[in-house]
Amino acid sequence: MIAGSALFLVTLVQGLTPPWDYDGVMYHLQGPRKFLEARRVVLLPDIWQANGPFTVEMLYAVGLSFDSAAFAKLVHLSYAVMLVLGTFILARDYLGGDAGWTAAAILVGIPIFPLWASFAYADMAWAMYELLALCALLRWSEQEDPTWLYIAGIGAGFAVGSKYLALGGAGVLGLWVLWRSRTAGWRRLVRNVVCFGGIALLVGAPWYAKNWILGGNPVYPAFFGGQGWSGERLRLYNDYHHSFGTVRTWTDYLLLPWSLYSRHSSFGTFQGSVEIPSFLFPLAVFWPIARPRREPRGLGWIVVLRFVAWAVGSLQTRFLLPVFPICSVLVAGVLARLSTVRFRQLRVGRIVFAGLVGGVTAATVLYSILFFCQVAPLPTVVGLETPDGFLRRRIAVYPAIRFIVDELPADARVLMMWDGQGYYCDDRCLVDAENSRWTQIALRAEDTAGALELLQSQRVTHLLFGRGDADFILLHDATGEHKRAALMYLQGILPDHCSIVYADEWVHVCQLKSTTDAPP
C-alpha cells in the first residue's frame, strides 16, 4: 500500500505538467485540436496516427476546449488506475486470498508502467477496455447470463474504438466465445458469437466508417493506403513499423519471449532502457500446474493467442500492455501456490514470494523517484517555473518551435525532418509524423537540384533538422534510404543552399536560399 501510494503520488505530479511525451504532442493532442479547429472530425493525411480510432482522444478534446492539455494526462492516469483495480478484482475473485494485491503489485511493479500512465497516451484505456471485456466474458461463462455478453461486447467495442491494434484482442476474445459455446448447439453458438461481435462492431464502427468514407480505407492509411498516400509513402510507413523487434527468421519468432528481455531496447521507443515486461512474467509458464482454487478457464490460451496477434504486427513492447494484467494474474496464482511451500518448518515459499514481489515493486518505486528527479516537475506544478520553461527543458525541439512561432513570418513553411511534434507549433510547421517526409522528397528527387525543386513546389521555406530525430530514424533504417536522405541534406543542401537562422545543441533551422541566389 505504501509503495503503491508513493507511485501514484509521483505519477500524479508528473501528470499535472504540460504534455511533453512524443506521441502525445504528435497526435494524441494534435488530432483533437485539429478537430476542434475544423469544428468537425476530419481526415488528417499528414498525421496518420490521428486517423485511427479516437474514442479516448475525444475525451481529451473536452480539456482542450477549455485550454487544458494536462487534462488528457489526468484522464489517461485515471484509466491506468482503473486497469490496476480491474487486475486486482480479477485475481481476488478467482484466486482468493491476497492474490488481488499480488497481481496489482506485479502490474504496477513494471518500471515503465507509471511512466506510460503519466503521458497523454491512449494505451491504458485500450488495455482497460479489453480487460473489462475479458472479465465480463468470464462472468458470462459461469452464469450464462447474456447481460455479461452484452457488457463484454461493449468493452471490446470501446477497445477497437480506441486503437487499431485492439482488433487482434477482440478477435482473440471472439475465438474464446466460440470455444466456450461449442457444446451449446449451433444456434446458441451463432447467437453468442454474433451478439458479442455485433455489439463490439456497433460500438467501434464509427471511426472505421469515417475512414472509409473520407479516406477510402477503413483502417486508413494502414495496409491499403488511401487519400494522399502513394505506394512509396505506404512502403516507408510499413518499413518503419516492421523495423522494431528482432524478428528475421522463424527461429526469431520462437525466441521472441526471450528477446523481449535480452534485447529489450529493440522493442522500445521512448525510454527504451526500461521498456521491458515484468521479470516475474516468465513464471506464468507454471500456471497449468499451479492449480488455483477457482481457475478462470482459458486465461493461459488468451495470453498465448494475444501474444501471437502482437507478434504479427509492429513489435513494440507498449503494444503488449493489454496482456500485462492477465500475465500478472497468472503469476499471482503461481506465487500463491509457491507461498505454501515449506522446508524444515520454514515457510520458504512465503519468503521467496515476498522477496520477488517486494523486489520488483521496490525497483519500480526507485526508478520512478529517479525519473521524477530527472524531470523535476514539481516547480512547474506549484508555479515556481513557467510551462514554457519546463517545455524548454523536456522537449528538444521546443526552443526551435518557439523561434518559428515568434520570429518567422506567417507565410513561412518549415519542414520538420523526421519530427512529428507539432502540437506547440502552428501551420508554419510541416510535421513529419510518419518519419519519412524528407526521405520521400529525397527519393523522388535523386539529387540536390531535384530536391530543391520539390521543396519549392511544396512552398517549403525552411528546414528543421534535429540530431536526436535523425539518430533515432537511422536505428530503424534497414534499407539505408533515410541515411542517404540525411546525407543529401547535410552534404548537399545545407552547405550551399541553406542559411542557418536558428541553432542550439540538438536542433537547427535553416532558411532555403532562392534559386537565383544559390550557387550553380
C-alpha positions in Angstrom: 0.0 0.0 0.0 2.8 2.4 0.9 4.7 1.7 -2.3 1.5 2.0 -4.4 0.6 5.3 -2.8 4.1 6.6 -3.4 4.0 5.6 -7.0 0.5 7.2 -7.5 1.6 10.4 -5.9 4.8 10.7 -8.1 2.8 9.8 -11.2 0.1 12.3 -10.4 2.5 15.1 -10.1 4.1 14.1 -13.4 0.6 14.1 -14.9 0.0 17.7 -13.9 2.8 19.1 -16.1 2.3 20.3 -19.7 2.4 17.4 -22.1 5.9 16.6 -23.3 5.7 13.0 -24.4 6.4 12.5 -28.1 3.3 10.7 -29.1 1.1 13.0 -27.0 2.3 16.2 -28.8 2.5 14.4 -32.1 -1.1 13.1 -32.4 -3.0 12.3 -29.2 -3.4 16.0 -28.6 -2.8 17.4 -32.1 -5.6 15.3 -33.6 -8.4 16.5 -31.3 -7.1 20.1 -31.6 -7.3 19.9 -35.4 -10.9 18.6 -35.0 -11.8 21.5 -32.7 -10.3 24.0 -35.2 -12.3 22.4 -38.0 -15.4 22.1 -35.8 -15.8 18.6 -37.1 -13.9 15.3 -37.4 -11.7 15.4 -40.5 -9.2 13.3 -42.3 -5.6 14.2 -41.5 -3.3 12.6 -44.1 -0.1 14.1 -42.7 -0.8 13.0 -39.1 -1.7 9.4 -40.0 -2.0 8.3 -36.3 -4.8 10.8 -35.8 -6.9 8.9 -38.3 -7.1 5.8 -36.1 -10.0 5.1 -33.7 -10.1 8.2 -31.5 -12.7 7.5 -28.8 -10.3 8.3 -25.9 -8.8 11.4 -27.6 -12.3 12.8 -28.0 -12.3 13.0 -24.2 -9.1 14.9 -24.4 -10.9 17.4 -26.7 -13.0 18.4 -23.7 -10.0 19.5 -21.9 -8.5 21.2 -24.9 -11.7 23.2 -25.5 -11.1 24.7 -22.0 -7.4 25.2 -22.9 -6.2 22.4 -20.6 -3.8 19.9 -22.2 -2.9 18.4 -18.8 -6.5 17.2 -18.6 -5.6 14.5 -21.2 -2.8 13.2 -19.0 -5.1 13.0 -15.9 -7.7 11.1 -17.9 -5.1 8.6 -19.1 -3.8 8.2 -15.5 -7.4 7.6 -14.4 -7.6 4.7 -16.9 -4.4 3.3 -15.5 -5.9 3.3 -12.0 -9.0 1.5 -13.3 -6.7 -1.0 -15.1 -4.9 -1.8 -11.8 -8.2 -2.1 -10.0 -9.5 -4.4 -12.6 -6.4 -6.6 -12.3 -6.9 -6.6 -8.5 -10.6 -7.7 -8.8 -9.9 -10.4 -11.4 -7.2 -12.0 -9.3 -9.1 -11.6 -6.0 -12.3 -13.1 -7.3 -10.7 -16.1 -9.0 -7.6 -16.8 -6.9 -8.8 -15.7 -3.5 -6.6 -14.7 -0.5 -4.1 -11.9 -1.2 -3.8 -12.7 -4.9 -5.5 -9.4 -5.8 -2.9 -7.4 -4.1 -0.2 -9.5 -5.6 -1.4 -9.2 -9.1 -1.8 -5.4 -8.7 1.7 -5.1 -7.3 3.1 -7.1 -10.2 1.4 -4.9 -12.7 2.4 -1.7 -11.1 5.9 -3.1 -10.5 6.7 -2.9 -14.2 9.1 0.1 -14.2 7.7 1.7 -17.4 4.1 1.3 -16.3 3.9 4.5 -14.1 5.7 6.5 -16.9 3.2 5.4 -19.5 0.3 6.2 -17.1 1.5 9.8 -16.8 1.5 10.5 -20.5 -1.2 11.7 -22.8 -1.5 8.3 -24.5 -4.5 6.1 -25.1 -2.9 2.7 -24.3 -4.2 2.5 -20.7 -7.8 3.0 -21.9 -7.3 0.4 -24.6 -6.0 -2.2 -22.1 -8.7 -1.3 -19.5 -11.5 -1.9 -22.1 -10.0 -5.2 -23.1 -9.7 -6.3 -19.5 -13.3 -5.2 -18.9 -14.4 -7.4 -21.9 -12.5 -10.3 -20.5 -13.9 -10.0 -17.0 -17.4 -9.8 -18.4 -16.8 -12.9 -20.5 -15.6 -14.9 -17.5 -18.8 -13.9 -15.7 -20.9 -14.9 -18.7 -19.2 -18.3 -18.9 -20.1 -19.0 -15.3 -23.6 -17.6 -15.0 -24.7 -17.9 -18.7 -26.4 -14.5 -18.3 -26.4 -12.8 -21.7 -26.1 -9.4 -20.0 -22.5 -10.2 -19.3 -22.0 -11.0 -23.0 -23.5 -7.6 -23.9 -21.1 -5.9 -21.5 -18.2 -7.8 -23.0 -19.2 -6.7 -26.4 -19.4 -3.0 -25.3 -15.9 -3.3 -23.7 -14.4 -4.8 -26.8 -16.2 -2.2 -28.9 -14.6 0.6 -26.9 -11.3 -1.1 -27.2 -11.4 -1.3 -31.0 -12.7 2.3 -31.0 -9.5 3.3 -29.2 -6.8 1.5 -31.2 -6.5 -0.4 -34.4 -4.4 -3.0 -32.5 -7.4 -3.8 -30.4 -8.8 -5.7 -33.4 -6.4 -8.5 -32.6 -7.6 -8.6 -29.0 -11.3 -8.5 -30.0 -10.6 -11.4 -32.4 -9.0 -13.5 -29.6 -11.9 -12.9 -27.3 -14.3 -13.8 -30.1 -12.5 -17.1 -30.5 -12.9 -17.6 -26.8 -16.6 -17.1 -27.1 -16.7 -19.5 -30.0 -14.8 -22.1 -28.0 -17.0 -21.8 -24.9 -20.1 -22.1 -27.0 -19.0 -25.2 -28.9 -21.2 -27.6 -26.8 -24.3 -25.4 -26.6 -25.6 -26.3 -30.0 -25.0 -24.4 -33.3 -27.9 -22.0 -32.8 -26.7 -20.7 -29.5 -23.1 -20.7 -30.8 -24.0 -18.5 -33.7 -26.2 -16.3 -31.4 -23.4 -15.8 -28.9 -20.7 -15.0 -31.4 -23.0 -12.6 -33.4 -24.1 -11.0 -30.2 -20.6 -10.3 -28.9 -19.1 -9.4 -32.3 -22.1 -7.4 -33.4 -22.1 -5.2 -30.3 -18.4 -4.7 -30.5 -18.7 -3.8 -34.2 -21.6 -1.4 -33.5 -19.7 0.5 -30.8 -16.3 0.7 -32.6 -17.5 1.0 -36.2 -18.0 4.8 -36.4 -14.2 5.5 -36.7 -13.7 2.9 -39.3 -16.8 4.1 -41.3 -15.4 7.7 -41.1 -12.1 6.5 -42.6 -13.8 4.5 -45.3 -16.0 7.5 -46.3 -13.3 10.1 -46.2 -10.1 8.2 -47.0 -11.3 5.1 -48.9 -9.9 2.7 -46.3 -11.5 1.6 -43.1 -8.1 1.3 -41.4 -6.6 4.4 -43.2 -3.8 4.5 -44.1 -2.7 1.0 -43.0 -2.4 -1.9 -45.5 -4.3 -0.2 -48.4 -3.2 3.4 -48.3 -5.9 5.9 -49.3 -6.2 9.6 -50.0 -2.8 11.3 -50.2 -0.9 8.0 -49.6 1.1 6.8 -52.6 2.6 3.4 -52.8 6.1 4.7 -51.8 4.7 6.5 -48.8 2.9 3.4 -47.6 6.1 1.3 -48.1 8.2 3.6 -46.0 5.4 3.6 -43.4 5.5 -0.2 -43.3 9.3 -0.4 -43.3 9.3 1.8 -40.1 6.7 -0.3 -38.3 8.4 -3.5 -39.2 11.8 -2.2 -38.0 11.1 -2.9 -34.4 12.0 -6.1 -32.7 14.5 -8.8 -33.6 12.4 -11.0 -36.0 14.1 -12.0 -39.2 13.5 -15.8 -39.3 11.1 -18.3 -37.8 13.7 -19.0 -35.1 13.5 -15.4 -34.1 9.7 -15.7 -33.7 10.2 -18.7 -31.4 12.8 -16.7 -29.4 10.6 -13.6 -29.1 9.7 -14.1 -25.4 13.4 -14.3 -24.6 14.4 -11.4 -26.9 11.8 -9.1 -25.2 14.2 -9.3 -22.2 17.6 -9.9 -23.6 17.3 -7.3 -26.4 14.5 -5.1 -25.0 15.8 -1.9 -26.5 14.9 -3.2 -30.0 11.3 -3.3 -28.9 11.1 0.1 -27.4 10.6 3.7 -28.5 10.6 6.2 -25.6 12.8 5.2 -22.6 13.9 2.0 -24.3 16.2 1.1 -21.5 13.2 0.3 -19.2 10.5 -0.7 -21.8 10.6 -4.3 -20.6 7.9 -6.6 -19.2 7.9 -7.7 -15.6 10.7 -10.1 -14.8 8.1 -12.2 -13.0 6.1 -12.8 -16.1 8.1 -15.9 -17.1 6.7 -17.6 -14.0 3.4 -17.7 -15.8 4.6 -20.9 -17.6 3.9 -22.7 -14.3 0.2 -21.7 -14.4 -1.1 -25.1 -15.7 0.4 -26.9 -12.6 -0.3 -24.2 -10.0 -3.9 -25.5 -9.6 -5.6 -22.3 -8.3 -8.6 -22.7 -6.1 -11.0 -21.3 -8.7 -9.4 -21.3 -12.1 -10.6 -18.7 -14.7 -10.6 -21.1 -17.6 -8.8 -20.1 -20.8 -6.6 -17.3 -19.5 -3.4 -19.0 -20.5 -4.6 -19.6 -24.0 -5.8 -16.0 -24.3 -2.3 -14.8 -23.4 -0.7 -17.1 -26.0 -3.1 -16.0 -28.8 -2.8 -12.4 -27.8 1.0 -12.7 -28.0 0.7 -14.2 -31.4 -1.5 -11.4 -32.6 1.1 -8.9 -31.3 3.9 -10.8 -33.0 2.5 -10.4 -36.5 2.3 -6.6 -36.1 4.7 -3.8 -35.0 6.9 -5.4 -32.3 6.8 -2.7 -29.7 6.6 -3.6 -26.0 4.0 -1.0 -25.3 1.6 -2.8 -27.6 1.7 -5.8 -25.2 0.1 -3.7 -22.5 -3.4 -5.4 -22.7 -1.6 -8.8 -21.9 0.2 -7.5 -18.8 -2.8 -7.6 -16.5 -3.6 -11.2 -17.4 0.0 -12.2 -17.0 0.0 -10.5 -13.6 -3.0 -12.6 -12.6 -1.3 -15.8 -13.8 1.9 -15.1 -11.9 -0.1 -14.2 -8.8 -1.7 -17.7 -9.0 1.7 -19.3 -9.3 3.2 -17.3 -6.4 0.1 -18.1 -4.3 0.9 -21.8 -4.7 4.6 -21.2 -4.1 3.9 -19.4 -0.8 2.6 -22.7 0.6 5.9 -24.5 0.2 7.7 -25.4 3.4 11.2 -26.7 4.1 12.1 -27.9 7.6 9.2 -25.9 9.1 10.3 -22.8 7.4 7.9 -21.1 5.0 10.5 -20.8 2.3 7.9 -20.2 -0.4 6.5 -17.3 1.5 9.9 -15.8 1.9 10.6 -16.2 -1.9 7.2 -14.8 -2.7 7.8 -11.7 -0.6 11.2 -11.2 -2.0 10.1 -11.4 -5.6 7.1 -9.2 -5.4 8.7 -6.7 -3.0 11.8 -6.6 -5.1 10.1 -5.6 -8.4 7.9 -3.1 -6.6 10.8 -1.5 -4.8 12.8 -1.3 -8.1 9.9 0.5 -9.8 9.5 2.9 -6.9 13.2 3.7 -7.0 13.2 4.2 -10.8 10.1 6.4 -10.6 11.7 8.6 -8.0 14.9 8.9 -10.0 12.9 9.8 -13.1 10.9 12.2 -11.1 14.1 13.9 -10.0 15.3 14.0 -13.6 12.1 15.5 -15.0 11.7 17.9 -12.0 8.0 18.5 -12.5 7.3 20.0 -9.0 8.4 23.6 -9.7 6.1 23.8 -12.7 3.2 22.2 -10.8 3.4 24.6 -7.9 4.0 27.7 -10.1 7.7 28.3 -9.5 8.5 27.6 -13.1 6.6 28.6 -16.2 5.2 25.9 -18.5 7.4 27.4 -21.2 10.5 26.9 -19.1 9.5 23.3 -18.4 8.9 22.5 -22.0 12.3 24.0 -23.0 13.9 21.5 -20.6 11.9 18.5 -21.7 11.3 18.7 -25.5 14.5 19.1 -27.5 12.7 20.7 -30.5 10.6 23.1 -28.4 13.0 26.1 -28.4 13.2 25.8 -32.2 9.4 25.7 -32.4 9.2 28.9 -30.2 11.6 30.5 -32.7 9.4 29.5 -35.6 6.2 30.8 -33.9 7.7 34.0 -32.5 10.2 35.0 -35.2 9.3 33.6 -38.7 6.7 35.3 -40.9 3.2 33.9 -41.1 3.8 32.5 -44.6 6.9 30.5 -43.6 6.7 26.8 -44.1 9.2 24.7 -42.1 9.6 21.1 -43.0 10.4 19.2 -39.7 12.6 16.4 -40.9 11.8 13.1 -39.1 10.0 15.0 -36.3 6.2 14.9 -35.8 5.9 17.0 -32.6 3.6 19.7 -33.9 1.3 20.4 -31.0 3.1 23.5 -29.8 3.6 24.9 -33.3 1.1 26.3 -35.8 0.6 25.9 -39.6 4.1 27.1 -40.2 5.3 23.7 -39.1 5.1 20.9 -41.7 5.3 17.9 -39.3 6.7 14.5 -40.2 4.5 12.2 -38.2 5.4 9.2 -40.4 9.2 9.8 -40.1 9.8 9.8 -43.8 8.5 13.1 -45.3 12.0 14.4 -46.2 13.1 10.9 -47.3 10.2 10.7 -49.8 11.4 14.0 -51.3 15.0 12.8 -51.5 13.9 9.5 -53.1 11.8 11.3 -55.7 14.4 13.9 -56.5 17.5 11.6 -56.6 19.8 14.7 -56.5 20.1 18.1 -54.7 18.7 20.1 -57.6 15.6 17.9 -57.9 15.1 18.1 -54.1 15.2 21.9 -54.1 12.6 22.0 -56.9 10.3 19.7 -55.0 10.7 21.8 -51.8 9.9 24.9 -53.8 6.8 23.3 -55.3 5.6 22.5 -51.8 6.3 26.1 -50.7 8.8 25.0 -48.1 10.9 27.9 -47.0 12.8 26.4 -44.1 14.1 23.0 -43.0 14.3 21.9 -39.4 16.9 19.2 -38.5 17.2 17.5 -35.1 20.2 15.4 -34.3 18.1 13.2 -32.0 15.4 12.6 -34.6 18.0 11.7 -37.2 19.8 9.3 -34.9 16.5 7.6 -34.0 15.4 7.0 -37.6 18.8 5.7 -38.5 18.3 2.9 -36.0 15.2 1.9 -38.0 16.7 2.2 -41.5 17.1 -1.3 -42.8 17.2 -0.1 -46.5 19.6 2.8 -46.0 17.2 5.3 -47.6 17.0 7.5 -44.6 20.7 7.7 -44.3 21.0 8.7 -48.0 18.3 11.4 -47.4 20.2 12.7 -44.4 23.5 12.9 -46.3 21.7 14.7 -49.2 20.7 17.4 -46.7 23.9 17.6 -44.7 26.3 17.4 -47.6 24.3 18.8 -50.5 21.6 21.3 -49.3 22.9 22.6 -46.0 26.4 23.8 -47.2 25.3 25.6 -50.4 21.6 26.2 -50.4 20.6 26.9 -46.8 21.4 29.6 -44.2 21.1 28.6 -40.6 18.8 31.1 -38.8 18.5 29.2 -35.5 20.7 26.6 -33.8 21.1 25.0 -30.4 22.8 21.9 -29.1 20.2 19.5 -30.7 18.3 21.3 -33.4 18.9 23.8 -36.1 16.6 25.6 -38.6 17.9 26.8 -41.9 16.3 29.0 -44.5 16.4 27.9 -48.1 18.1 30.3 -50.4 16.2 31.4 -53.6 17.2 29.7 -56.7 18.7 32.9 -58.1 21.0 33.2 -55.0 22.0 29.6 -55.0 25.4 28.7 -56.4 25.4 26.6 -59.6 
